[in-house]
């Protein structure tokens, strides 16, 4: 191939559309429209354009309707199922996107994409121009020659003539004969009955030619080393007409009359406006963001959704007292202030304040730099004086404020003696409450989705990687507009989001009565932090290290050799190649899987090595994530660990935490519980843990209004034992521990939508027995079954489910044509109201407990929240008083038709108290 000439790139669009649809994870918009295949093909096209920037280019698709092959053979492609609805919906937006990218798109009536590609390829090759055909279709191998190469962009493989010979065992000149002999089930090319890949290959290589050579030498077939060779000649003769018909059907036409010339296939500049519109509809957020930023850099005004005209923002950087006084006066007289801090770290407890920005009206904002530090930085206002002037405004509870992720800014300013009050809105939480799954809830994503605008990203002004600047090192010419934009966008987002929320009263209440009051509560918990015993963690870390060594030795003995336990490749070789264990599932690349779920199944089947590997992984994770890491996370300023709580991450409303993640410390293993022993009380205090007992089951009883469950909880029965008595048909006092364990699995399994198959695996019975248990459960508790059926129906009708307090979880996949996705949405529909209500209850409890502790002055503070549990430090002489007050407020956090039972424990450390 001539390197100096840019090759013609021909893309088999139809092949890639199907492959992307079947190979890639399903992707949908927030309204449930499928987009995964479109994104997959566009990704591939963008990659190809980068690889061949100067090449002529065409994307070729099959046209609707019959082709000449249908006239040759009426059953051609008759076995193909109709195009799935979720794929058909993606054809038009894909075609539109390809055209908007400026790529020539060909779709010729009466001719398949293969024939269009074949014709253009041969024309280009005849002109001495090299051709690269991007396809995953094996039929295209017949086109390969000195000028034409195939590339599979999804796998990255390239195939020239030698590659064809290596893959198929024959050259490109024999591919048509090969396909004709063995036929093609996908296209319903009949071939010769009984001739498969090996026989076809044996005929072609054994007789040294194609169909004509084979039929001229039928008498020689019996001598070939082919299975069934003696009767093969007779079979070939009997089906000669079918063989030659198959040859015609498998032959890609290279002489189609086309209205397009090869030299006309040159891409044009992308239509940015059309792409922006398409990417908005398809919700390709990153690509849309890139385009909007390009338009902004080019000085082009882009019309935002529901916005008649773009407004040029006015941002200023305040460096003199006179301008600051003007803005201070505006803040003092404003009805709503948007504010944002700029700092040196994303971790609030370690961050130094660099500057602060404000906005009081849309498209206008100011940044006050306070601590920029680089060569040539202009004089800045005195930080202490500015903060002293701002303190009365920021601490005024009557002065309404809005921020994006307000908790962070509140914690940063608290380090400078400012206790921010009056934060009425948080745009992150407004978006989260409006629709928790529609988008990520960071400022860039929200501006893109709700304002249709791209933003200046931190990486744009600070760089990336190890050389990334901290904000104090960024020049004011860049830092000022960036910071001011944050405040402006926050104000504009609030106006948009709050208007939407006001239209849904229940959601506005969730924001105003749960999420916003929780912000200062979580801020206080984060600032309090938790005390940990670094010395004890060090001891535990060494012990876990010793255990890892022992498990490693055990694994080597079982494997019969040493290997890297952390290497999936080496583990795969040991388990499947050396030990011959059954392959339960494979990775996306077709390799036997060594995932946790696979190892667990192998361990259940009695294989010892997978069990040891699982133990090793568990111990390793505990060591690296907790016993090694926790001492490093102790804040030198406070001597404590300060986790960050996230209100806008989980779909259902539950809090999550990071640095460290307190939600995932395992409590079922002795090693996990020992880690909790390192969370200690300071001298003179105790750790008090209070958590709800079986809260989700109680919520289910309330929502389902099932008399059997309601009665069990009202009478204070052990609900798992009561369920076991009902399901297994025994007296309450005769329920065995195994029966109770199975009943517990049923109770919780049904909440999470567990199937009979899943339950069978968990409790160690066959599927039939498991289904029988479920059927008996629903017979005894008909209200639960009715609730589940009603919830599915309501989810399908409304597109969302709600918690007891009105929080919504939208389910765009509830109408998916993909059964697995639809069933998953139905399971979520059943579980989300329970899990979400539990999340709302613990949040309401935290707000009330915090209000009580703040107003009473009691020497006690919440230091952690984990799932349904609150962990406090309490002065020793106040334990009874705090325990009583805590239980009272947590129990009253919701009015259910069953009692909310709260259990408390006390100890010197978290494990003792739990």
C-alpha positions, 0 to 999 in steps of 0.5 A, a space after each residue: 500500500 502506498 504510504 504517501 497517498 491518504 487511503 479512502 476510508 469506507 465504513 460499513 455503517 450497518 454492520 457497526 450499528 448492529 454490533 454496537 447495539 448487541 455488544 455495548 451496554 444499553 444506554 438511554 436518555 432520561 426519557 428512556 430513548 435508546 442511544 447506546 448504538 448511536 454513541 458506539 458508532 459515533 465513537 468509532 467514527 470519531 476514532 477513525 477520523 483522528 486516525 485518518 484526518 486527511 482521507 476521503 471518507 464514506 459511511 455506508 448503510 443498507 437501504 430499506 427494501 429488497 435487493 437483487 439477491 432477494 430476486 435471486 433467492 426469495 428466502 434470502 435473509 428470511 431467517 433474520 428477525 426483524 430489527 429490534 424496536 430499540 435499534 430501529 429508533 436509533 437509525 435516524 438519529 445516527 444518520 443525522 449525526 453522521 451527516 452533521 459530522 460532515 461525513 459523506 453518508 451513502 444509502 443506495 436503494 436496491 443495493 446492500 452496503 457491502 456492494 456499495 463498499 465493494 464498488 467504491 473500493 475497486 474503483 479507488 484501487 483501480 486509480 492506485 489509491 489505497 482503501 481501508 474498509 472498516 467492518 466486522 463482517 467476514 464477507 468483506 475479506 473477499 475484497 482484500 488485495 494489495 490496495 484494500 485492507 480491512 480494519 475492525 475498529 471495535 477490536 482494533 485488528 487489521 487484515 491484509 491478504 496475509 491476515 486473511 490467509 492466517 485467519 481463514 486458512 485461504 487467500 482472499 480469492 477463495 473467500 466467496 467459494 468458502 462462504 458459498 460452500 458452507 453457507 451463512 445462517 445469518 443471511 440464510 445463504 443455503 450452501 451445501 448441506 453438511 458442509 461446514 467450515 472444516 469441510 469447505 476449507 478441506 475442499 478448497 485447499 485439498 483441490 487447490 481452487 474454487 468451485 469450478 476446480 472442485 466440480 471439475 475434480 469431484 472424483 478426487 474428493 474421496 481421497 481427501 483427508 476430510 470427514 465423510 469424504 467418500 460420500 461428499 462428491 455425491 452430495 456436492 453433485 446433488 446440490 450443485 445448483 444450490 452451491 452456485 446460487 450460494 456463490 452468487 449470493 455471497 459475491 459482493 458486487 463491485 460494479 454497482 452504478 453509483 451517482 457518487 464519484 470516489 474523488 467526491 467523498 471528502 468530509 466537510 466541516 462539522 455542522 456545530 449547530 446541528 450537532 449541538 441540537 442532536 447531542 442535546 436530544 441524545 443527551 451526549 453530555 460530554 460531547 455537547 459540553 465540548 461543542 459548547 465550549 468550542 463555540 464559546 471560544 470561537 465567540 459564537 452565540 449558541 441559543 440555549 434551551 428555552 432562551 430567546 437570545 444569549 446574554 453576554 455576562 459581566 464579570 469583574 475581579 475586585 481589587 480595590 476597596 471602592 468596588 468591594 464597598 459597592 458590592 458589599 452594599 449590593 449584598 446587604 440589600 439583595 433578596 437572594 445571594 449566590 456565593 462560592 468559595 475558591 480554595 486550595 483543596 477539594 477537601 474542606 477540612 484541609 482547604 485554605 480560602 483563596 477567594 470568594 465570588 458573588 452574584 445577586 442578579 443573572 449574568 452579573 458576578 464578582 470575584 474577590 481574590 484574597 490569597 493568590 500567590 504567584 510571581 507578579 500577582 496584583 495587590 489584593 484586599 486584606 483577607 481578614 478585613 474582607 471576611 470581617 465585612 462579609 461575616 454579618 451578611 453571611 451569618 444573617 439567617 434572614 439573608 437568603 443564600 444559594 450555593 452549589 454544594 453549600 456544605 463545602 463552602 460552609 465548612 471552609 468558611 467555618 475555619 475562618 470563624 464564619 458560621 454561614 446561616 440562611 442557606 435556603 437553596 443548594 443547586 446540587 440538591 435542587 437538581 438531585 431532588 428534581 431527578 436523582 438519575 437524570 444527570 450528575 449534579 456537579 455545576 458543569 453538568 447542571 449548566 449543560 443540562 438546564 442552561 444549555 451552556 458550556 463552562 470554563 472547567 478547572 482543568 482549563 485554567 489549572 492544567 491536569 495531572 501532577 503539574 496541575 496548579 492550585 487555585 492560589 497559583 492561577 493568574 487573576 485574568 483566568 481565575 476571576 472569570 472562572 470564579 465569577 461564572 460559578 456564582 452566576 451559574 449557581 444563581 441562574 440554575 437556582 432560578 430554573 430548578 426552583 421553578 421546576 420544583 415549585 411545580 411539584 409540591 411534594 418535591 419542593 417539600 423534600 428539598 425544604 424540609 429534609 435536604 436543606 435542613 440536613 446540610 448544616 447538620 452534615 457540615 457539623 458532623 464532618 467538622 467534628 470528625 471521629 477519633 481513631 486509634 492509629 496505634 491499634 490500626 497499626 497492630 491490626 495492619 501487621 496482623 492482616 499482613 501476616 494473614 495475607 502471607 499465610 493465605 498466599 502460602 496456602 494458595 501456592 500449595 493448592 495451586 502447586 506453584 507460586 503465582 501473583 494472587 492479584 493477577 487475573 491473568 495468572 489466576 485464570 491460567 491456574 484455575 482453568 488451564 491447570 486445574 480445569 475448573 468449570 468456566 461459569 462466565 467469561 469477560 467481555 474479551 472472552 476470557 474465563 472470569 475470576 470475578 468475586 461472584 464467580 469465585 463464590 460460586 466455585 467455592 460453593 461447588 467445593 473448590 478450595 482454591 477459589 475460597 482461599 483467593 476470596 479470603 485473601 482479597 477480603 483481607 487485602 482490601 481491609 488492609 489497604 482501604 482501612 488499617 493502612 489508610 485510616 492513619 494517613 487520613 487523620 487530619 493534623 489540625 484536629 487529630 481526627 478523621 473527617 469523612 465527607 458525606 454525599 447527599 446527591 450520589 445514590 438514586 434513592 436518597 441514601 447518604 454515602 461517604 468517602 475519605 474514608 467510606 464509613 458505609 462499607 466497613 464490613 461487620 460480618 467478619 471478625 477482622 471488619 469488626 476489629 476495625 470498628 474497635 479503632 473508632 474510639 471515645 476520648 477520655 471522659 466520653 463514651 461511644 453511643 450507637 443508635 440504629 433502627 431495627 429492621 426499618 425497611 421491613 417495617 416500612 414494607 409492612 406500612 406501605 403494603 398494609 399487610 395485616 400479618 406483618 403489621 400484627 407481627 410488628 405491633 406485637 413486638 414479635 421476631 418478624 423473621 421467626 414469625 415469617 418462618 412459622 407462617 412459611 414453614 407451617 410450624 408453631 412460633 416456638 418450634 422455629 429452628 435457627 435454619 428456618 429463621 435464617 431462611 425466612 430472613 433471606 425471604 423477607 429481605 430478598 423480596 424487598 430487593 426483588 430477589 428471584 426464586 433462583 437467587 433465593 434458592 442459591 442463598 438458602 441452599 435449596 432447589 429452585 422448585 422448593 424456593 418458589 414454593 417458599 415464595 408462593 407460601 409467603 405471598 399466601 400468608 402475606 397477600 398484602 405484600 404481593 398486592 403492594 408489589 403488583 400495584 407498585 409495578 403498575 404505578 411505576 409503568 403508568 407514571 414513570 416513577 415511584 415515591 417515598 412516604 415523604 414524596 421523594 421520587 425516583 424516575 424509572 425511564 427503563 420501565 418501558 424498555 423493550 429490553 426485558 432485562 432492563 425492564 425487569 431491573 426497573 421493576 425490581 427498583 420500583 419495588 425496593 426504592 420506596 422502602 429504601 428511600 423512605 428509610 433514607 428520609 427517616 434517618 435524615 429527619 431523625 438527624 435534623 431533630 437530634 441535631 436541633 435538640 443537641 444544639 439547643 440543649 447544650 448537652 455535651 454530646 455530638 453526632 460523629 458518624 452516620 452509617 446507613 440506619 445508624 447514628 454514632 455519637 460521642 457522649 460525656 459519661 455522666 449524660 449517657 442515660 439522658 442522651 440515650 432516652 432523648 435520642 431514642 425518643 427523637 429517632 422513633 418519632 421521625 415518621 408516623 408509621 402503622 408499626 412502631 419504629 424501634 430504636 436500639 442503642 448501645 454504649 462502649 469505649 469504641 464503635 464495635 462495643 457500642 454497636 
